[in-house]
């Protein structure tokens, strides 16, 4: 993929990057916000739509799953139809889904609007966000800053979702939170008018429809199996095995297409870099922990402790403050510490935060008992979100940036859906402190897995050697 001349290379780009970055960062913010803001609306939505906690969990998980399943196909479509066109189409679909969700008379319509349409819209608009950032910011330092800003907005959107959603739900209603999303989408559309596509679309570019169907079906079966864990063990096992078989079929198809000289949905070369693979593992586990903690703590505080939406949202301010503080310092950290050190430190802080949640929340009636743990989790996530993305993106040359961006976002969203599904399934099986503790312990174990993966990342010098050898 050729990189067009831009401000960093001395050529004349269609517009200065500062006009590009704001709408792109806002797009990542609102998509991350959508994945977590419903967590504080559990009681309100359940009562208004005559559903259950499991029903709300299902809607949240399907939204995250649709994003994960369609992110790679969405990335491939940008080459064929153009990055700007896919961005605008995604924003339009998302906006329609948000308005439909605001008017939903029942859970089915809410799932259609929020889970399906917003999920499809996100899968269309997020790959262009990262590809356009790669194309416009060609200097290594400028690109790192741009990715840092976008990832920080994504993390803040996920962490601040409960607070903003709680304020809107308590002040107006849960439906107004979806109107807020539609308004932000409108702002992005206006700001994004000055973005133009640095590369022309290629309508002749092939699209692997069969691969897209197989990958989406495999991921859906795996997450569905996780959600069924509290109902039927045999059904869970069957869905997980079937999902694994479909994904194996997908990768076999990919290898066959590559041998035949055709272009598959996903190149196997993306999985041959050890550093990138480790970075993808850390990304997946980061979002599993973030979204898992967000759902579990929100559901426990509302359903078991009886907190309202605003109280729950205020508690999550601690995570937002922690994530914002560490994200703002991310550039200084990156100059002084290697990505391995930052990601390792982030996971250590996050696991310690989960332990603090368990230690202080048990038996305490105070609304503030969860604040110290959430603050530590926010600090830990803010430290490691950007380095993980940079590790993955920096492992590949320019011509593969579009592909790896789609894979990276898909892995992160798969982590989000699995985190909500796994931890949420444990919690809703028996809404009591025992299940709350069990769900958090599982998330802590996942965090420890991320810590192990982070320690295996190469040091700065080794990474530099890998890039120079390409």
PECORZI-V911596 format. One record per pair of residues at least 12 apart in sequence whose ideal C-beta (glycine too) atoms are under 8 Angstrom apart, sorted by the first residue. I is the first residue (numbers start at 1). GAP is how many residues later the second one is. If there is no record, write none. Layout:
BEGIN
i = [I:I]
gap = [GAP:GAP]
END
This chain:
BEGIN
i = [1:1:1:1:1:1:2:2:2:3:3:3:3:4:4:4:6:6:6:6:6:7:8:8:8:8:9:9:13:13:14:14:14:15:15:15:17:17:17:17:19:19:19:20:20:20:20:20:21:21:21:21:22:23:23:23:23:24:24:24:24:24:25:25:25:26:26:26:26:26:27:27:27:27:27:27:28:28:28:28:28:28:28:29:29:29:29:29:30:30:30:30:30:30:31:31:31:31:31:31:31:32:32:32:32:32:32:32:33:33:33:33:33:33:33:34:34:34:34:34:34:35:35:35:35:35:35:35:35:36:36:36:36:36:36:36:36:36:37:37:37:37:37:38:38:38:38:38:38:38:39:39:39:39:39:39:39:39:39:40:40:40:40:40:40:40:40:40:40:41:41:41:41:41:41:42:42:42:42:42:43:43:43:43:44:44:44:44:45:45:48:49:49:49:49:49:50:51:51:53:53:53:53:54:55:57:57:57:57:57:57:57:57:58:58:59:59:59:59:59:60:60:60:60:61:61:61:61:61:61:62:62:62:62:63:63:63:63:64:64:64:64:64:64:65:65:65:65:65:65:66:66:66:66:66:66:67:67:67:67:67:67:67:67:68:68:68:68:68:68:68:69:69:69:69:69:69:70:70:70:70:70:70:71:71:71:71:71:71:71:72:72:72:72:72:72:72:73:73:73:73:73:73:74:74:74:74:74:74:74:75:75:75:75:75:75:75:75:76:76:76:76:76:76:77:77:77:78:78:78:78:79:79:79:79:80:80:80:80:80:81:81:82:82:82:82:83:83:83:83:83:83:83:83:84:84:84:84:84:85:85:86:86:86:86:87:87:87:87:87:87:87:88:88:89:89:90:90:90:90:90:90:90:90:91:91:91:91:91:91:92:93:93:93:93:93:94:94:94:94:94:94:94:95:95:95:95:95:96:96:96:97:97:97:97:97:97:97:97:97:98:98:98:98:98:98:98:98:99:99:99:99:100:100:100:101:101:101:101:101:102:102:102:102:102:103:104:113:114:118:126:127:127:127:127:129:130:130:130:130:130:130:131:131:131:132:132:132:133:133:133:134:134:134:134:134:135:135:136:143:144:144:144:144:145:147:147:147:147:148:148:148:148:148:151:151:151:151:152:152:152:152:152:152:152:152:154:155:155:155:155:155:155:156:156:156:156:158:158:158:159:159:159:159:159:159:159:159:159:159:160:160:160:161:161:162:162:162:162:162:162:163:163:163:163:163:164:164:164:165:165:165:166:166:166:166:166:166:166:166:167:167:168:169:169:170:170:170:170:171:174:205:206:206:207:208:208:208:208:210:211:211:211:211:211:211:211:212:214:214:214:214:214:215:215:215:215:217:217:218:218:218:218:218:218:219:219:219:220:221:221:221:221:221:222:222:222:222:222:222:223:223:223:224:224:225:225:225:225:225:225:226:226:226:226:226:227:227:229:230:230:230:230:251:254:254:254:255:266:266:267:267:269:270:270:270:270:270:273:273:273:275:275:275:275:275:275:276:276:276:276:276:278:278:278:278:278:279:279:279:279:279:279:280:280:280:280:281:281:281:282:282:282:282:282:282:282:282:282:283:283:283:283:283:283:283:284:284:284:284:284:285:285:285:285:285:285:285:286:286:286:286:286:286:286:286:286:286:287:287:287:287:287:288:288:288:288:288:288:288:289:289:289:289:289:289:289:289:289:290:290:290:290:291:291:291:291:291:292:292:292:292:292:292:292:292:292:293:293:293:293:293:293:293:293:294:294:295:295:295:295:295:296:296:296:296:296:296:296:297:297:297:297:297:298:298:299:299:299:299:300:300:300:300:301:301:303:304:304:304:304:305:307:311:314:315:315:315:315:315:316:318:318:318:318:318:318:319:319:319:319:319:320:321:321:322:322:322:322:322:322:322:322:322:323:323:323:323:324:324:325:325:325:326:326:326:326:326:326:327:327:327:330:330:330:330:333:334:334:334:338:338:338:339:339:339:339:339:339:339:340:340:340:340:340:340:342:342:342:343:343:343:343:343:343:343:343:344:344:344:345:345:345:346:346:346:346:346:346:346:346:347:347:347:347:347:347:347:348:348:349:349:349:349:349:350:350:350:350:350:350:351:351:351:351:351:352:352:353:353:353:353:353:353:353:353:353:354:354:354:354:354:354:355:355:356:356:356:357:357:357:357:357:358:358:358:358:359:360:360:361:361:362:362:384:389:391:391:392:392:393:393:394:394:395:395:397:419:419:422:423:423:423:423:424:426:426:426:427]
gap = [198:397:398:399:400:401:197:396:397:132:135:195:395:131:194:195:129:130:131:132:192:129:129:130:131:134:129:130:123:185:181:182:184:179:180:181:119:120:125:129:172:175:176:112:113:116:174:175:112:125:128:129:169:165:168:169:172:105:108:109:126:171:124:125:128:127:158:161:162:165:60:64:98:99:102:161:98:101:122:123:125:126:129:124:125:127:128:155:64:127:151:154:155:158:36:63:91:94:95:123:126:121:122:123:124:125:126:129:124:125:127:128:131:132:148:29:80:84:88:127:147:25:28:29:32:123:126:256:381:121:122:123:125:126:129:255:258:259:124:125:127:128:140:18:21:22:76:127:136:139:21:122:123:126:255:256:259:260:273:122:125:126:129:258:262:269:272:273:276:15:124:128:133:136:268:14:256:257:260:261:259:260:265:266:125:129:130:265:65:129:126:55:56:57:58:61:56:55:56:246:250:375:378:374:52:170:238:242:363:364:367:368:371:53:169:48:51:52:55:56:55:235:360:364:162:166:356:359:360:363:49:53:54:57:51:52:55:56:55:227:349:352:353:356:54:154:155:158:349:352:49:50:53:54:56:57:52:55:56:59:342:346:349:350:151:342:343:345:346:348:349:54:146:147:150:151:341:49:50:53:54:142:146:52:55:56:335:338:339:342:140:143:193:194:334:335:338:50:134:139:142:143:192:12:16:49:50:52:53:332:52:56:327:328:330:331:332:334:131:132:136:189:327:330:47:50:130:49:50:53:324:122:123:126:323:121:122:123:125:127:120:122:115:117:118:119:44:45:48:49:52:114:115:116:44:48:111:112:113:112:116:38:39:41:42:37:38:41:42:45:105:108:101:104:35:36:30:31:32:33:34:35:36:38:30:34:94:97:98:101:29:24:25:27:28:31:23:24:27:28:31:87:91:26:87:90:91:94:17:21:25:15:16:17:19:20:21:22:23:24:15:16:20:80:81:83:84:87:14:79:80:83:12:13:17:12:13:17:74:77:73:74:76:77:80:72:71:65:64:63:283:275:278:279:282:21:17:20:271:275:278:279:270:271:274:63:65:66:13:14:17:259:264:267:268:271:63:64:62:250:187:190:242:246:186:239:242:243:246:179:182:183:186:238:176:234:235:238:171:172:175:176:178:230:233:234:231:135:168:172:226:227:230:164:167:168:171:132:133:136:131:135:157:160:161:163:164:165:219:222:156:157:160:133:155:132:136:150:151:153:154:150:151:153:154:157:13:16:149:12:144:148:142:143:144:145:146:147:148:150:143:146:12:140:141:138:139:140:143:139:135:58:56:57:58:49:55:56:57:43:39:42:43:46:53:54:55:53:32:33:35:36:39:32:35:50:51:26:29:25:26:28:29:31:32:24:28:195:23:18:19:21:22:25:17:18:21:22:25:196:194:195:198:15:19:12:13:14:15:17:18:14:192:195:196:199:194:198:196:195:196:198:199:17:12:13:14:13:137:141:133:136:131:126:130:133:134:137:122:123:193:116:120:182:183:188:191:115:116:119:120:128:113:175:176:178:179:109:110:112:113:116:178:112:127:128:131:168:169:172:61:65:102:106:109:168:171:172:175:105:106:109:125:128:129:132:127:128:130:131:134:62:130:161:162:164:165:168:60:61:64:95:98:99:102:126:129:164:125:126:128:129:132:127:128:130:131:134:155:158:61:65:88:92:130:154:157:158:161:87:91:126:129:124:125:126:128:129:127:128:130:131:132:147:150:151:154:61:64:81:84:126:130:147:150:22:25:124:125:128:129:132:127:128:131:140:143:144:147:18:19:60:73:77:14:18:125:128:129:132:127:131:133:136:14:69:128:127:128:129:132:60:60:56:53:52:53:55:56:59:58:52:53:54:56:57:60:55:56:58:59:62:58:54:57:52:53:54:55:56:57:58:59:60:55:56:58:59:54:58:53:54:57:52:53:54:55:56:57:55:58:59:52:53:56:57:50:52:53:56:121:122:125:48:49:51:52:118:121:124:114:115:117:118:119:120:41:42:45:40:41:44:45:48:107:111:114:107:110:111:35:38:39:34:35:36:37:38:39:41:108:33:37:100:101:103:104:107:32:103:27:28:30:31:34:26:27:30:31:97:100:29:93:96:97:100:24:28:19:20:21:22:23:24:25:26:27:19:23:86:89:90:93:18:89:16:17:20:13:16:17:20:83:15:79:82:83:14:12:13:12:75:71:75:70:19:66:72:12:16:12:15:69:73:71:72:73:24:27:20:16:17:19:20:15:12:13:16:12]
END
